């Protein structure tokens, strides 16, 4: 298995081999947040990569958005596009502290080594504020076994999240981009 560390991800962005980057914010996520009225809600986007969703939220007036990635290169690229953004952290996700009203899942889960999925679910629960929600997209497709993006399906995901969340909604979305239609689940997980 590859060592999926900061050097690996910096190189993916430097050599432009981060193939699942669609180049704009995902419609399923923008449509969800277009219905959120509280622009002061705290939002985390871990493993944000190019952070198109973060840019979208920032431009829509959300004032409490935190971006997180292990790659310094992603921060440089993002701030070149959005120089007035001020909360982009470069650090390891599992070391992050704090609580957020919303955490956005957008190609982070599939970028982690699959043996970290239980740890991911546990950490997400810890990072969510009371009544907070983990929302976003996960692949409903078998992808790669030896490098990201790693795939999976709802039946595999449910046992990972059930110990940590009392409300789990995972359904195929009709808001996928054309290339992913029928292969993405929109998720909304919480402890209400």
C-alpha positions in Angstrom: 0.0 0.0 0.0 1.2 3.5 -0.8 2.2 5.9 2.0 -0.5 8.5 1.7 1.4 11.3 3.4 1.9 15.0 2.8 4.7 14.3 0.2 2.4 11.9 -1.7 -0.4 14.5 -1.9 1.9 17.4 -2.6 3.2 15.5 -5.6 -0.3 14.7 -6.8 -1.1 18.4 -7.0 2.3 19.3 -8.5 2.1 16.8 -11.2 -1.7 17.2 -11.6 -2.5 13.5 -11.1 -5.5 14.0 -8.7 -7.9 12.6 -11.3 -11.1 12.9 -9.3 -10.9 16.7 -9.0 -13.8 17.9 -11.1 -12.6 21.5 -11.3 -15.7 23.1 -9.7 -17.9 22.6 -6.6 -20.1 19.5 -6.6 -23.7 20.3 -7.4 -25.0 18.0 -4.6 -23.1 19.9 -2.0 -23.9 23.4 -3.3 -27.6 22.5 -3.6 -27.6 21.4 0.0 -25.9 24.5 1.3 -28.0 26.8 -0.8 -30.8 25.8 1.7 -28.8 26.6 4.8 -29.8 30.1 6.0 -27.3 30.4 9.0 -24.2 31.9 7.3 -22.4 31.9 10.6 -22.6 28.0 11.0 -19.2 26.5 11.5 -18.2 24.3 8.6 -15.2 22.1 8.1 -14.0 20.6 4.9 -11.3 18.0 5.7 -9.1 16.7 3.0 -10.3 19.6 1.0 -7.9 19.4 -1.9 -8.7 22.1 -4.4 -11.6 23.2 -2.1 -14.0 24.4 -4.7 -16.8 23.9 -2.2 -15.0 26.1 0.3 -14.6 28.8 -2.3 -18.3 28.5 -3.2 -19.4 28.8 0.5 -17.0 31.8 1.0 -18.5 33.6 -2.0 -22.0 32.8 -0.8 -21.3 34.7 2.5 -20.6 31.8 4.9 -18.3 33.4 7.5 -17.0 30.4 9.5 -15.5 27.9 7.0 -12.4 26.0 7.9 -10.5 24.1 5.2 -8.0 21.3 6.1 -5.6 19.4 4.0 -2.3 17.6 4.7 -0.8 19.1 1.5 0.8 22.5 1.6 0.5 22.7 -2.2 -3.3 22.6 -1.9 -3.2 25.7 0.3 -1.0 27.6 -2.1 -3.2 26.7 -5.1 -6.4 27.7 -3.2 -5.1 31.0 -1.9 -3.9 31.9 -5.4 -7.6 31.6 -6.4 -9.2 33.0 -3.2 -6.6 35.3 -1.6 -9.0 36.8 1.0 -9.8 33.4 2.6 -8.2 33.1 6.1 -8.8 29.7 7.6 -6.9 27.0 5.7 -5.1 24.6 8.0 -2.3 22.3 6.8 -2.2 19.4 9.2 -3.1 15.8 9.8 -6.9 15.3 10.1 -6.7 13.0 13.0 -4.9 15.6 15.0 -7.5 18.3 14.4 -9.4 19.6 17.4 -12.6 21.7 17.7 -16.3 21.2 16.9 -18.3 22.1 13.8 -21.9 22.4 12.9 -21.3 20.9 9.5 -18.5 18.7 8.1 -18.4 18.3 4.4 -17.3 14.9 2.9 -16.1 15.4 -0.6 -13.5 12.8 -1.8 -11.7 12.7 1.6 -13.1 9.3 2.7 -12.1 7.7 -0.6 -8.6 9.2 -0.3 -7.8 7.6 3.0 -6.4 4.1 3.4 -9.5 1.9 3.9 -8.1 0.6 7.1 -8.6 4.1 8.6 -12.4 4.2 7.9 -13.4 3.3 11.5 -11.0 5.9 12.9 -12.5 8.4 10.4 -16.0 7.8 11.6 -15.0 8.1 15.2 -13.1 11.3 14.6 -16.0 12.8 12.6 -18.3 12.2 15.6 -15.8 13.9 17.9 -15.6 16.9 15.6 -19.3 17.4 15.2 -21.0 19.9 17.5 -24.2 18.8 19.2 -26.8 18.5 16.5 -24.0 18.8 13.9 -24.1 17.0 10.6 -21.7 15.2 8.4 -22.9 15.7 4.9 -21.6 15.2 1.4 -20.7 12.5 -1.1 -19.3 9.0 -1.1 -18.6 6.7 -3.9 -21.1 3.8 -4.5 -18.6 2.0 -6.7 -15.7 -0.3 -6.5 -12.7 1.7 -7.6 -9.1 0.9 -6.8 -7.6 -1.4 -4.2 -4.0 -0.2 -4.2 -4.3 3.6 -4.5 -6.9 6.3 -4.1 -9.7 6.8 -4.9 -10.8 3.8 -2.9 -14.4 2.8 -3.5 -17.0 1.0 -1.6 -20.8 0.8 -1.2 -23.5 1.6 1.3 -23.6 -1.9 2.7 -19.9 -1.6 3.5 -20.2 1.9 4.9 -23.2 1.4 7.3 -21.4 -0.8 9.8 -18.5 1.7 9.9 -20.8 4.6 10.9 -23.5 2.9 13.0 -21.4 2.9 16.2 -21.0 6.6 16.0 -24.2 8.1 14.5 -27.8 7.7 15.5 -29.2 9.2 12.2 -27.7 7.8 9.0 -29.0 8.7 5.6 -27.1 7.5 2.5 -28.9 7.5 -0.8 -28.0 7.7 -4.4 -28.1 11.3 -5.5 -29.6 12.7 -8.7 -27.3 15.7 -8.3 -24.1 13.9 -9.4 -22.0 15.1 -12.2 -22.7 13.1 -15.4 -19.6 10.9 -15.1 -20.6 9.8 -11.6 -24.3 9.5 -12.1 -25.6 6.4 -10.3 -22.2 6.0 -8.5 -22.5 8.6 -5.7 -24.3 8.5 -2.4 -25.4 11.7 -0.7 -24.8 11.3 3.0 -26.3 13.1 6.0 -25.2 11.7 9.4 -25.9 13.1 12.8 -26.6 12.4 16.5 -29.9 14.1 16.9 
